[in-house]
């Protein structure tokens, strides 16, 4: 569902990411519902996200997009782990 919206909108590559706000509007979902839906759909499709600019979601244009997204996820995971360890 979310993947299809991104596909129809041409949200391919980080530079053409669809903002969360626009995606929520088109899908008729709250932010929480959108995040749940994206996480569920990621089991079948590559859906990348970005926090730069207005943030948003996009379909990868290349293998490099996927690697960049996964590296960002890994960095955020390490940051959260180090925060927990310092408490």
C-alpha positions as CSV (number, residue, x, y, z in Angstrom):
1,X,0.0,0.0,0.0
2,X,2.6,2.6,1.1
3,X,5.1,1.1,-1.5
4,X,2.4,1.5,-4.2
5,X,1.8,5.2,-3.2
6,X,5.6,5.8,-3.4
7,X,5.8,4.1,-6.7
8,X,2.9,6.0,-8.3
9,X,4.3,9.3,-7.0
10,X,7.7,8.6,-8.4
11,X,9.4,8.8,-5.0
12,X,12.6,7.1,-6.2
13,X,15.9,8.1,-4.6
14,X,16.4,10.2,-1.5
15,X,16.2,13.5,-3.5
16,X,12.6,12.6,-4.5
17,X,11.4,11.3,-1.1
18,X,7.8,11.9,-0.2
19,X,7.4,13.7,3.1
20,X,5.8,11.8,5.9
21,X,3.0,14.4,6.1
22,X,2.2,13.9,2.4
23,X,2.3,10.2,2.6
24,X,0.0,10.3,5.7
25,X,-2.4,12.5,3.8
26,X,-2.5,10.2,0.7
27,X,-2.7,7.0,2.7
28,X,-5.2,8.4,5.3
29,X,-3.0,7.3,8.2
30,X,-1.7,8.8,11.4
31,X,2.0,9.0,11.9
32,X,2.0,6.0,14.2
33,X,-0.1,4.0,11.7
34,X,2.3,5.0,8.9
35,X,5.4,3.9,10.8
36,X,3.7,0.5,11.5
37,X,2.6,0.1,7.9
38,X,6.1,0.9,6.6
39,X,7.7,-1.5,9.0
40,X,5.3,-4.2,7.9
41,X,5.8,-3.5,4.2
42,X,9.6,-3.5,4.6
43,X,9.4,-7.3,5.1
44,X,8.5,-7.5,1.3
45,X,9.7,-4.2,-0.2
46,X,12.7,-1.9,0.1
47,X,11.3,1.3,1.6
48,X,14.0,3.8,2.6
49,X,13.6,6.8,4.8
50,X,15.5,10.0,5.4
51,X,15.6,12.6,8.2
52,X,17.3,15.2,6.1
53,X,15.3,18.2,4.9
54,X,11.7,17.6,5.5
55,X,12.4,13.9,5.9
56,X,10.2,11.2,4.3
57,X,10.1,7.9,2.5
58,X,11.3,6.7,-0.9
59,X,12.0,3.7,-3.0
60,X,15.7,3.2,-3.6
61,X,17.0,4.2,-7.0
62,X,20.2,2.0,-6.6
63,X,22.0,-0.4,-4.5
64,X,23.9,2.6,-3.1
65,X,20.6,4.1,-1.8
66,X,20.0,0.9,0.1
67,X,23.5,0.8,1.5
68,X,23.2,4.5,2.6
69,X,19.9,3.9,4.3
70,X,21.2,0.8,6.1
71,X,24.3,2.6,7.2
72,X,22.2,5.3,8.7
73,X,20.0,2.8,10.5
74,X,23.1,1.1,11.9
75,X,24.5,4.5,13.2
76,X,21.2,5.3,14.9
77,X,21.2,1.9,16.5
78,X,24.7,2.4,17.8
79,X,23.8,5.9,19.2
80,X,20.8,4.5,21.1
81,X,22.9,1.6,22.5
82,X,25.7,4.0,23.7
83,X,23.0,6.2,25.3
84,X,21.5,3.3,27.2
85,X,25.0,2.1,28.3
86,X,25.8,5.6,29.7
87,X,22.7,5.7,31.9
